[in-house]
Amino acid sequence: MLCICFKFKGKMNQEVNNIQSPSARTVASGGVNEQGEHSGAAASTQTMNNEAGAAPSTQVAGPELTNTQPLKKRKANANGPRQTAACWEHFIRLPDSEVDKPTAACKHCHQRYLCDPKTHGTKNLNTHITKCLILQCFLKNGPNQTILSYPAVEGSSLVPVSSRFNQLACRKSLAVYIVLDEKPFRTVEGEGFKHYSNTMQPLFIIPSRRTIARDCFQLYLDEKLKLKAFFKSDCNRVALTTDCWTSLQNLNYLTLTAHFVDNDWKYQKRIISFAVIPNHKGETVGRKIEEVLRDWGIRCVSSVTVDNASANDVAVTYLKKKIKTMNGLMGDGSYFHMRCCSHILNLVVLDGLKEKHTSITRVRDAVRFVKSSPQRAAKFKECIEFAGITSKKLVSLDVSTRWNATLFMLSSAVKFQVAFEKLEDEDSSYREYFGPAGPPTSDDWENARAFCVFLEMFYEATKLFSTSQHVSIHTAFHQISSIYVELKRATMDLNSIFASVGMEMMAKYNKYWENVANMNNLLYFGTIFDPRYKLRYIEWVFNNEMYYDRPVFAKELVKSIRENLDKLYFWYKKAHDQTVNNAQPLASCRETITHVETNTAVAARRPSGMARANAFDQHLEEQNSIDLQNELDGYINSKCVKRTDNFDILVWWKNNSSQYPILSTMAKDILAIPVSTVASESAFSTGGRVIETYRTSLKEEMAEALICTQNWLKPSFTYFKDLQLMEETELSEDIIAEFQKISVGEGSANAAAAGCSSSQPPGCV
């Protein structure tokens, strides 16, 4: 009888649960009401009374029934706690506030499915697991599975990389992409970028522009810490280049670049500051550089390369005084101020071209005529086709204040001489444009070619001075001496058109490079530390090419260079000896402090075996010190290394550093010195692209972070190699021509097929 009552009660509770709301069902099953009381039994009783058909309005309220029996805990499941379905490892339940019905989304492809346990269950979820492509790829490779891929670093081979998706790594790579390719932060909000990103990796959550800006700045802070550690571990002394620039915001920016050769004998350069300064005064520039050096912990500076602005003289003097107090100068600081060779060469050429030559003026007017309107340019193209000129490059108009632009204009114009002459015959407006003087004559074109050859020498020297991918100071004297020889030859030929030009250039040249007192001796030292030339090459050039008519002057010049080199060498030797002595113990005992005294005098006078060995070691140290004193003489008097095309001066010094420990330290510091400020000026080109018209509101700190981080990351991707890229116009023309050939070929094939089918349908194959 008792069993029947229990069964009836259970059936009634099940029916009550089916008609109640979820909240009432919770209470009916023994849940907790709003007052926190267990009222499951009372609710069940009330519900059963209503089911029996009793009218609540006429029923007399009886005494409230309370459960006096103690609550019993559910017996633990023998198989452990209740387990959820395995499919929920790959699905997530969406909040009820976002969907109308219970819905689950795949964690991998974000596909949604209804998941009401009463109407749907988990069958559709389990079916999706077997069809989800992203999940199947992940399960196939495994969480620890790796694949072979080419890294971003140039010159590396295949490396194993993880195939597992990493959100943080993708965000960091996106920040690197923004910094390296100089993209605006709004790139991540572009529809095209979103489409591309979703296609490449649907799991990647694209950050907002604010988030990516924070990631870029955090990348800057992380890379700065790494670079500071690199300076401490792999850099003994740096050479600086600096320059100033005014942006579109009318803000004065100063850039500071550090150059050095690391412990692995690799040339390095890093932009360590791109900051705003209130003005371009010398003391302001000097104070800012001092502040940057203190921030980076840099104390030892070999030289500062600047242009010839008078404010830079004040800045270098101030900075030299401050670094001297930190005992960071190289030697006595005589070579601290390095003037930009590219800037000096530019002044030399401009002095020679300040008086406009008639031939250059006429060629410039001819180019200006064909560039003045589309109709004239079209007419000139017809003349080019008639002349059969196949050059793709067109003429370009120069800027009269930039001699290299004049060189480019003349070089391109002389190629179209026949086209210009054809234009003169067919277009009367071209002849009227020049007035009584007329268009360029054949003599003018010959003079233009002569100027091209003459200016080409200066252009090649400027390119060698301006290189920032490898060391260049060891090649500077070669260019300086060649320019002197050519200018001297031009001034001696009075019948040449370059006689007056050469005299003006020679006067400016002698102002900076003839007198040893004005010229930085490091330009000579760079050639001396080239084992292919050494001091003998300088002597030979002085005596046979430059000053063959002044042998006494040449002899005194070589003597002065050698004395200055000896002075610097002994300074390095003193520093080297102090380092060696500090590395050794402060006191070394060849014998123990206390000995057991013997009564025999013979035993007292007999040297022990350890004492003799120590005495021999001392003799070797003295002999080595004598050899070190002659290290510079031994290097200069040794044979020169044979010249080869693939010779690397840093590799040679790395291989011979054990033979020349002092000279190798000197070579590491001297060869790292740049002879031009192009490395710093190139930062302004990047700055002009980063701080563009549409980004003038970019903060100074963010601009510095973007420009410096790009400079720090580039060596990891390109190893400072020059990229040989095709011009955009040539690339576009090649692509268009390629597709035109494809379309023409397809059209011819279709026409042939159509003709064949219409004329001979049965026999056409």
Secondary structure, DSSP 4 states (H G I P E B T S, - for coil): -HHHHHHHHHHHHHHHHHHS-HHHHHHHTT-B-TTS-B-HHHHHHHHHHHHTT--TTTSPP-PPP---SPP-PPPPPTT-S----GGGGSEEEPPTTT-SS-EEEETTT--EEE--TTTTTTHHHHHHHTT-HHHHHHHHH-TT-EEEE--SSTT---EEEE-S--HHHHHHHHHHHHHHTT--GGGGG-HHHHHHHHHH-TT--PPPHHHHHHHHHHHHHHHHHHHHHHHHHH-S-EEEEEEEEE-TTS-EEEEEEEEEE-TTS-EEEEEEEEEEES---HHHHHHHHHHHHHHHT---EEEEEE-S-HHHHHHHHHHHHHHHHTT-SSTTSTT-EEE-HHHHHHHHHHHHSSS--HHHHHHHHHHHHHTS-HHHHHHHHHHHHHHT-----------TT-HHHHHHHHHHHGGGHHHHHHHHHH-HHHHHHHGGG-S--HHHHHHHHHHHHHHHHHHHHHHHHT--SS--HHHHHHHHHHHHHHHHHHHH-TTSTTHHHHHHHHHHHIIIIISTTTS-THHHHHHHTSTTTHHHHHHHHIIIIISTT-HHHHHHHHHHHHHHHHHHHHHHHHHHHHHHHHHS-S---SS-SS----S-HHHHHSPPHHHHHHHHHHHHHHHHHHHHHTHHHHHHHSPPPPP-TT--HHHHHHHTTTT-HHHHHHHHHHHT--SSSHHHHHHHHHHHHHS-GGGTT--HHHHHHHHHHHHHHHHHHHTTPPP----HHHHHHHHHHHHHHHHHHHHHHHHHHHHHHHH-TTT--
